[in-house]
């Protein structure tokens, strides 16, 4: 299992074709500082061009939290000009996760609040353990979700439910979060990382070209009418159907063997 560090607070571990992207600022419960945001964006950029990475799992090294959101201690010293200068750096971290071209899974335990929950929402799937507490409490401290929450949460739970959760700033414990669809899989305490990595390993056995194309179709088709969405799907199908992966997949099926994906 190889490891690569991006700055002080972000780590990438390799598990075959699964890349584990670790938020590694446990003393601050992974509060996203300027430095951490910059490192997270850099790690996502590298993973986005890594053809060996078929799935990314976003995890936490903190026992108490997945991520508690923006580093408000750092921001307490900011002038308005400082906050304005930091904004593109912060956006780069959230956008980096959101724009990963391969399937991404968040493994959540403990607190996932504000920007921390937005990092999870930027992933395609969320696996949470029974200790998870999630929410977007930004309006309670005089801001609004700025890492994609106002756009990603309605896509999961609908406009009215998202409005209620954002306007009240309330926190949800794991059972309610699962019941409302804020998380996709609920596990026992301490099992979120293990379950997310196992899910990622199952996904990673499939065609890397197919996975990227399927994710692109799913993402680009959101919000479109059916006719436009089918055109997005057709373009993704065409990008996959004439690939080496398609030829290998058909050959492996007929020869009754496991495919050896060329990834192109």
Secondary structure, DSSP 8 states (H G I E B T S, - for coil): --EEEETTTEEEEEETTEEEEEE--GGGTT-B-HHHHHHHHHHHHHHHT-TT--EEEEEES-SSEEE--B-HHHHTT--HHHHHHHHHHHHHHHHHHHT-SSEEEEEE-BEEETHHHHHHHTSSEEEEETT-EEE--GGGGT----SSHHHHHHHHH-HHHHHHHHHHT--EEHHHHHHHTSSSEEE-TT-HHHHHHHHHHHHHTS-HHHHHHHHHHHHHHTTS-HHHHHHHHHHHHHHHHTSHHHHHHHHHHHHTS-------
